């Protein structure tokens, strides 16, 4: 299967999110929280500190446009917030180290952490449902083989 960089970054982000979600879900179930799945999704979305899962090639023109022109070339509110935060971190690194946008962006992408996952809650709910179904099917296949 041929996977492009955008798909790979999304898969990495989703995998990291699902790991945090499953840990939160176990805590919610153990504590007897009503609607534990929704609560675990909300907890994972708010508490996660993921890497910026975006390629340098994609981020550089967007961050330059935000920093140099003040224009955020993205329409959805969640994606806009992501790009604004990334551009702000790049600006902060540039100010502290007096380096180029490219060098600052490279540093932030390698070492920075986002304040959250920037995932739509509906997508997160669907993604956790899909992952749970896949895990259940995998367990059933293992039981059939054994």
Biotite code that builds the C-alpha atoms (Angstrom):
import biotite.structure as struc

atoms = struc.array([
    struc.Atom([0.000, 0.000, 0.000], chain_id="A", res_id=1, res_name="UNK", atom_name="CA", element="C"),
    struc.Atom([1.411, 3.395, -1.028], chain_id="A", res_id=2, res_name="UNK", atom_name="CA", element="C"),
    struc.Atom([0.895, 5.991, 1.709], chain_id="A", res_id=3, res_name="UNK", atom_name="CA", element="C"),
    struc.Atom([1.643, 9.661, 1.171], chain_id="A", res_id=4, res_name="UNK", atom_name="CA", element="C"),
    struc.Atom([3.043, 11.947, 3.868], chain_id="A", res_id=5, res_name="UNK", atom_name="CA", element="C"),
    struc.Atom([-0.314, 13.496, 4.771], chain_id="A", res_id=6, res_name="UNK", atom_name="CA", element="C"),
    struc.Atom([-1.900, 10.083, 5.299], chain_id="A", res_id=7, res_name="UNK", atom_name="CA", element="C"),
    struc.Atom([1.086, 8.896, 7.315], chain_id="A", res_id=8, res_name="UNK", atom_name="CA", element="C"),
    struc.Atom([0.941, 11.989, 9.542], chain_id="A", res_id=9, res_name="UNK", atom_name="CA", element="C"),
    struc.Atom([-2.803, 11.512, 10.094], chain_id="A", res_id=10, res_name="UNK", atom_name="CA", element="C"),
    struc.Atom([-2.306, 7.839, 10.933], chain_id="A", res_id=11, res_name="UNK", atom_name="CA", element="C"),
    struc.Atom([0.453, 8.712, 13.414], chain_id="A", res_id=12, res_name="UNK", atom_name="CA", element="C"),
    struc.Atom([-1.731, 11.360, 15.070], chain_id="A", res_id=13, res_name="UNK", atom_name="CA", element="C"),
    struc.Atom([-4.728, 9.024, 15.213], chain_id="A", res_id=14, res_name="UNK", atom_name="CA", element="C"),
    struc.Atom([-2.674, 6.188, 16.674], chain_id="A", res_id=15, res_name="UNK", atom_name="CA", element="C"),
    struc.Atom([-1.268, 8.464, 19.386], chain_id="A", res_id=16, res_name="UNK", atom_name="CA", element="C"),
    struc.Atom([-4.758, 9.780, 20.118], chain_id="A", res_id=17, res_name="UNK", atom_name="CA", element="C"),
    struc.Atom([-6.201, 6.251, 20.340], chain_id="A", res_id=18, res_name="UNK", atom_name="CA", element="C"),
    struc.Atom([-3.516, 5.171, 22.811], chain_id="A", res_id=19, res_name="UNK", atom_name="CA", element="C"),
    struc.Atom([-4.375, 8.110, 25.076], chain_id="A", res_id=20, res_name="UNK", atom_name="CA", element="C"),
    struc.Atom([-8.113, 7.476, 24.584], chain_id="A", res_id=21, res_name="UNK", atom_name="CA", element="C"),
    struc.Atom([-7.808, 3.810, 25.603], chain_id="A", res_id=22, res_name="UNK", atom_name="CA", element="C"),
    struc.Atom([-5.915, 4.753, 28.767], chain_id="A", res_id=23, res_name="UNK", atom_name="CA", element="C"),
    struc.Atom([-8.550, 7.367, 29.603], chain_id="A", res_id=24, res_name="UNK", atom_name="CA", element="C"),
    struc.Atom([-11.369, 4.926, 28.843], chain_id="A", res_id=25, res_name="UNK", atom_name="CA", element="C"),
    struc.Atom([-9.956, 2.360, 31.271], chain_id="A", res_id=26, res_name="UNK", atom_name="CA", element="C"),
    struc.Atom([-9.811, 5.030, 33.996], chain_id="A", res_id=27, res_name="UNK", atom_name="CA", element="C"),
    struc.Atom([-13.363, 6.190, 33.241], chain_id="A", res_id=28, res_name="UNK", atom_name="CA", element="C"),
    struc.Atom([-14.735, 2.648, 33.300], chain_id="A", res_id=29, res_name="UNK", atom_name="CA", element="C"),
    struc.Atom([-12.920, 1.868, 36.553], chain_id="A", res_id=30, res_name="UNK", atom_name="CA", element="C"),
    struc.Atom([-14.343, 5.035, 38.112], chain_id="A", res_id=31, res_name="UNK", atom_name="CA", element="C"),
    struc.Atom([-17.872, 4.181, 36.953], chain_id="A", res_id=32, res_name="UNK", atom_name="CA", element="C"),
    struc.Atom([-18.267, 7.329, 34.848], chain_id="A", res_id=33, res_name="UNK", atom_name="CA", element="C"),
    struc.Atom([-21.522, 7.484, 32.908], chain_id="A", res_id=34, res_name="UNK", atom_name="CA", element="C"),
    struc.Atom([-20.985, 7.585, 29.145], chain_id="A", res_id=35, res_name="UNK", atom_name="CA", element="C"),
    struc.Atom([-17.354, 6.656, 29.687], chain_id="A", res_id=36, res_name="UNK", atom_name="CA", element="C"),
    struc.Atom([-16.546, 6.595, 25.983], chain_id="A", res_id=37, res_name="UNK", atom_name="CA", element="C"),
    struc.Atom([-17.555, 10.229, 25.410], chain_id="A", res_id=38, res_name="UNK", atom_name="CA", element="C"),
    struc.Atom([-15.789, 11.291, 28.605], chain_id="A", res_id=39, res_name="UNK", atom_name="CA", element="C"),
    struc.Atom([-12.605, 9.484, 27.520], chain_id="A", res_id=40, res_name="UNK", atom_name="CA", element="C"),
    struc.Atom([-12.725, 11.153, 24.098], chain_id="A", res_id=41, res_name="UNK", atom_name="CA", element="C"),
    struc.Atom([-13.118, 14.596, 25.685], chain_id="A", res_id=42, res_name="UNK", atom_name="CA", element="C"),
    struc.Atom([-10.302, 13.861, 28.133], chain_id="A", res_id=43, res_name="UNK", atom_name="CA", element="C"),
    struc.Atom([-7.946, 12.673, 25.384], chain_id="A", res_id=44, res_name="UNK", atom_name="CA", element="C"),
    struc.Atom([-8.742, 15.672, 23.179], chain_id="A", res_id=45, res_name="UNK", atom_name="CA", element="C"),
    struc.Atom([-8.114, 18.145, 25.993], chain_id="A", res_id=46, res_name="UNK", atom_name="CA", element="C"),
    struc.Atom([-5.192, 16.465, 27.752], chain_id="A", res_id=47, res_name="UNK", atom_name="CA", element="C"),
    struc.Atom([-3.136, 15.241, 24.800], chain_id="A", res_id=48, res_name="UNK", atom_name="CA", element="C"),
    struc.Atom([0.123, 16.963, 23.866], chain_id="A", res_id=49, res_name="UNK", atom_name="CA", element="C"),
    struc.Atom([0.886, 15.524, 20.432], chain_id="A", res_id=50, res_name="UNK", atom_name="CA", element="C"),
    struc.Atom([3.633, 16.418, 18.048], chain_id="A", res_id=51, res_name="UNK", atom_name="CA", element="C"),
    struc.Atom([2.817, 18.637, 15.112], chain_id="A", res_id=52, res_name="UNK", atom_name="CA", element="C"),
    struc.Atom([2.065, 15.909, 12.589], chain_id="A", res_id=53, res_name="UNK", atom_name="CA", element="C"),
    struc.Atom([2.615, 17.916, 9.432], chain_id="A", res_id=54, res_name="UNK", atom_name="CA", element="C"),
    struc.Atom([5.434, 17.838, 6.903], chain_id="A", res_id=55, res_name="UNK", atom_name="CA", element="C"),
    struc.Atom([7.895, 20.683, 6.550], chain_id="A", res_id=56, res_name="UNK", atom_name="CA", element="C"),
    struc.Atom([6.916, 20.998, 2.871], chain_id="A", res_id=57, res_name="UNK", atom_name="CA", element="C"),
    struc.Atom([3.272, 21.557, 3.800], chain_id="A", res_id=58, res_name="UNK", atom_name="CA", element="C"),
    struc.Atom([3.908, 23.736, 6.837], chain_id="A", res_id=59, res_name="UNK", atom_name="CA", element="C"),
    struc.Atom([6.495, 26.135, 5.427], chain_id="A", res_id=60, res_name="UNK", atom_name="CA", element="C"),
    struc.Atom([4.309, 28.030, 2.908], chain_id="A", res_id=61, res_name="UNK", atom_name="CA", element="C"),
    struc.Atom([1.372, 28.205, 5.322], chain_id="A", res_id=62, res_name="UNK", atom_name="CA", element="C"),
    struc.Atom([3.465, 29.414, 8.265], chain_id="A", res_id=63, res_name="UNK", atom_name="CA", element="C"),
    struc.Atom([5.245, 31.975, 6.044], chain_id="A", res_id=64, res_name="UNK", atom_name="CA", element="C"),
    struc.Atom([1.902, 33.339, 4.864], chain_id="A", res_id=65, res_name="UNK", atom_name="CA", element="C"),
    struc.Atom([0.646, 33.644, 8.440], chain_id="A", res_id=66, res_name="UNK", atom_name="CA", element="C"),
    struc.Atom([3.826, 35.267, 9.768], chain_id="A", res_id=67, res_name="UNK", atom_name="CA", element="C"),
    struc.Atom([4.547, 37.570, 6.835], chain_id="A", res_id=68, res_name="UNK", atom_name="CA", element="C"),
    struc.Atom([1.040, 38.517, 5.697], chain_id="A", res_id=69, res_name="UNK", atom_name="CA", element="C"),
    struc.Atom([-1.199, 37.706, 8.647], chain_id="A", res_id=70, res_name="UNK", atom_name="CA", element="C"),
    struc.Atom([-3.361, 35.528, 6.392], chain_id="A", res_id=71, res_name="UNK", atom_name="CA", element="C"),
    struc.Atom([-4.461, 32.073, 7.528], chain_id="A", res_id=72, res_name="UNK", atom_name="CA", element="C"),
    struc.Atom([-5.241, 30.191, 4.283], chain_id="A", res_id=73, res_name="UNK", atom_name="CA", element="C"),
    struc.Atom([-7.456, 27.593, 5.972], chain_id="A", res_id=74, res_name="UNK", atom_name="CA", element="C"),
    struc.Atom([-11.225, 27.698, 6.393], chain_id="A", res_id=75, res_name="UNK", atom_name="CA", element="C"),
    struc.Atom([-12.207, 25.256, 9.140], chain_id="A", res_id=76, res_name="UNK", atom_name="CA", element="C"),
    struc.Atom([-11.918, 26.616, 12.702], chain_id="A", res_id=77, res_name="UNK", atom_name="CA", element="C"),
    struc.Atom([-10.026, 23.582, 14.044], chain_id="A", res_id=78, res_name="UNK", atom_name="CA", element="C"),
    struc.Atom([-7.413, 23.707, 11.279], chain_id="A", res_id=79, res_name="UNK", atom_name="CA", element="C"),
    struc.Atom([-7.136, 27.482, 11.585], chain_id="A", res_id=80, res_name="UNK", atom_name="CA", element="C"),
    struc.Atom([-6.402, 27.135, 15.300], chain_id="A", res_id=81, res_name="UNK", atom_name="CA", element="C"),
    struc.Atom([-3.760, 24.495, 14.553], chain_id="A", res_id=82, res_name="UNK", atom_name="CA", element="C"),
    struc.Atom([-1.969, 26.683, 12.006], chain_id="A", res_id=83, res_name="UNK", atom_name="CA", element="C"),
    struc.Atom([-2.153, 29.803, 14.156], chain_id="A", res_id=84, res_name="UNK", atom_name="CA", element="C"),
    struc.Atom([-0.638, 27.932, 17.117], chain_id="A", res_id=85, res_name="UNK", atom_name="CA", element="C"),
    struc.Atom([2.127, 26.461, 14.941], chain_id="A", res_id=86, res_name="UNK", atom_name="CA", element="C"),
    struc.Atom([2.945, 29.874, 13.450], chain_id="A", res_id=87, res_name="UNK", atom_name="CA", element="C"),
    struc.Atom([3.010, 31.395, 16.959], chain_id="A", res_id=88, res_name="UNK", atom_name="CA", element="C"),
    struc.Atom([5.457, 28.768, 18.187], chain_id="A", res_id=89, res_name="UNK", atom_name="CA", element="C"),
    struc.Atom([7.650, 29.367, 15.132], chain_id="A", res_id=90, res_name="UNK", atom_name="CA", element="C"),
    struc.Atom([7.544, 33.128, 15.807], chain_id="A", res_id=91, res_name="UNK", atom_name="CA", element="C"),
    struc.Atom([8.487, 32.580, 19.450], chain_id="A", res_id=92, res_name="UNK", atom_name="CA", element="C"),
    struc.Atom([11.472, 30.424, 18.488], chain_id="A", res_id=93, res_name="UNK", atom_name="CA", element="C"),
    struc.Atom([12.552, 32.994, 15.892], chain_id="A", res_id=94, res_name="UNK", atom_name="CA", element="C"),
    struc.Atom([12.436, 35.815, 18.432], chain_id="A", res_id=95, res_name="UNK", atom_name="CA", element="C"),
    struc.Atom([14.393, 33.886, 21.063], chain_id="A", res_id=96, res_name="UNK", atom_name="CA", element="C"),
    struc.Atom([17.081, 32.624, 18.716], chain_id="A", res_id=97, res_name="UNK", atom_name="CA", element="C"),
    struc.Atom([17.145, 35.180, 15.891], chain_id="A", res_id=98, res_name="UNK", atom_name="CA", element="C"),
    struc.Atom([16.911, 32.525, 13.142], chain_id="A", res_id=99, res_name="UNK", atom_name="CA", element="C"),
    struc.Atom([15.015, 32.094, 9.867], chain_id="A", res_id=100, res_name="UNK", atom_name="CA", element="C"),
    struc.Atom([11.437, 30.899, 9.592], chain_id="A", res_id=101, res_name="UNK", atom_name="CA", element="C"),
    struc.Atom([12.669, 27.669, 7.992], chain_id="A", res_id=102, res_name="UNK", atom_name="CA", element="C"),
    struc.Atom([15.090, 26.898, 10.826], chain_id="A", res_id=103, res_name="UNK", atom_name="CA", element="C"),
    struc.Atom([12.513, 27.790, 13.484], chain_id="A", res_id=104, res_name="UNK", atom_name="CA", element="C"),
    struc.Atom([9.846, 25.672, 11.777], chain_id="A", res_id=105, res_name="UNK", atom_name="CA", element="C"),
    struc.Atom([12.218, 22.738, 11.530], chain_id="A", res_id=106, res_name="UNK", atom_name="CA", element="C"),
    struc.Atom([12.995, 23.071, 15.253], chain_id="A", res_id=107, res_name="UNK", atom_name="CA", element="C"),
    struc.Atom([9.304, 23.282, 16.233], chain_id="A", res_id=108, res_name="UNK", atom_name="CA", element="C"),
    struc.Atom([8.343, 20.294, 14.077], chain_id="A", res_id=109, res_name="UNK", atom_name="CA", element="C"),
    struc.Atom([11.120, 18.205, 15.618], chain_id="A", res_id=110, res_name="UNK", atom_name="CA", element="C"),
    struc.Atom([10.821, 19.302, 19.259], chain_id="A", res_id=111, res_name="UNK", atom_name="CA", element="C"),
    struc.Atom([7.536, 21.155, 19.721], chain_id="A", res_id=112, res_name="UNK", atom_name="CA", element="C"),
    struc.Atom([4.265, 19.882, 21.080], chain_id="A", res_id=113, res_name="UNK", atom_name="CA", element="C"),
    struc.Atom([0.801, 21.076, 20.143], chain_id="A", res_id=114, res_name="UNK", atom_name="CA", element="C"),
    struc.Atom([-1.617, 22.102, 22.867], chain_id="A", res_id=115, res_name="UNK", atom_name="CA", element="C"),
    struc.Atom([-4.092, 19.465, 21.701], chain_id="A", res_id=116, res_name="UNK", atom_name="CA", element="C"),
    struc.Atom([-4.979, 17.091, 18.891], chain_id="A", res_id=117, res_name="UNK", atom_name="CA", element="C"),
    struc.Atom([-7.027, 19.511, 16.786], chain_id="A", res_id=118, res_name="UNK", atom_name="CA", element="C"),
    struc.Atom([-9.421, 16.728, 15.895], chain_id="A", res_id=119, res_name="UNK", atom_name="CA", element="C"),
    struc.Atom([-13.126, 17.293, 15.389], chain_id="A", res_id=120, res_name="UNK", atom_name="CA", element="C"),
    struc.Atom([-15.011, 15.531, 18.238], chain_id="A", res_id=121, res_name="UNK", atom_name="CA", element="C"),
    struc.Atom([-17.250, 13.772, 15.708], chain_id="A", res_id=122, res_name="UNK", atom_name="CA", element="C"),
    struc.Atom([-14.197, 12.430, 13.871], chain_id="A", res_id=123, res_name="UNK", atom_name="CA", element="C"),
    struc.Atom([-12.698, 11.334, 17.197], chain_id="A", res_id=124, res_name="UNK", atom_name="CA", element="C"),
    struc.Atom([-15.919, 9.504, 18.119], chain_id="A", res_id=125, res_name="UNK", atom_name="CA", element="C"),
    struc.Atom([-16.047, 7.782, 14.731], chain_id="A", res_id=126, res_name="UNK", atom_name="CA", element="C"),
    struc.Atom([-12.348, 6.913, 14.903], chain_id="A", res_id=127, res_name="UNK", atom_name="CA", element="C"),
    struc.Atom([-12.622, 5.355, 18.365], chain_id="A", res_id=128, res_name="UNK", atom_name="CA", element="C"),
    struc.Atom([-15.677, 3.381, 17.246], chain_id="A", res_id=129, res_name="UNK", atom_name="CA", element="C"),
    struc.Atom([-13.793, 2.090, 14.177], chain_id="A", res_id=130, res_name="UNK", atom_name="CA", element="C"),
    struc.Atom([-10.719, 1.207, 16.249], chain_id="A", res_id=131, res_name="UNK", atom_name="CA", element="C"),
    struc.Atom([-12.840, -0.630, 18.856], chain_id="A", res_id=132, res_name="UNK", atom_name="CA", element="C"),
    struc.Atom([-14.584, -2.605, 16.133], chain_id="A", res_id=133, res_name="UNK", atom_name="CA", element="C"),
    struc.Atom([-11.239, -3.551, 14.547], chain_id="A", res_id=134, res_name="UNK", atom_name="CA", element="C"),
    struc.Atom([-9.823, -4.642, 17.921], chain_id="A", res_id=135, res_name="UNK", atom_name="CA", element="C"),
    struc.Atom([-12.930, -6.748, 18.613], chain_id="A", res_id=136, res_name="UNK", atom_name="CA", element="C"),
    struc.Atom([-12.701, -8.406, 15.164], chain_id="A", res_id=137, res_name="UNK", atom_name="CA", element="C"),
    struc.Atom([-8.995, -9.117, 15.705], chain_id="A", res_id=138, res_name="UNK", atom_name="CA", element="C"),
    struc.Atom([-9.711, -10.781, 19.063], chain_id="A", res_id=139, res_name="UNK", atom_name="CA", element="C"),
    struc.Atom([-12.471, -12.889, 17.492], chain_id="A", res_id=140, res_name="UNK", atom_name="CA", element="C"),
    struc.Atom([-10.130, -14.019, 14.690], chain_id="A", res_id=141, res_name="UNK", atom_name="CA", element="C"),
    struc.Atom([-7.516, -14.984, 17.281], chain_id="A", res_id=142, res_name="UNK", atom_name="CA", element="C"),
    struc.Atom([-10.104, -17.005, 19.216], chain_id="A", res_id=143, res_name="UNK", atom_name="CA", element="C"),
    struc.Atom([-11.209, -18.832, 16.041], chain_id="A", res_id=144, res_name="UNK", atom_name="CA", element="C"),
    struc.Atom([-7.610, -19.790, 15.204], chain_id="A", res_id=145, res_name="UNK", atom_name="CA", element="C"),
    struc.Atom([-6.836, -21.030, 18.712], chain_id="A", res_id=146, res_name="UNK", atom_name="CA", element="C"),
])
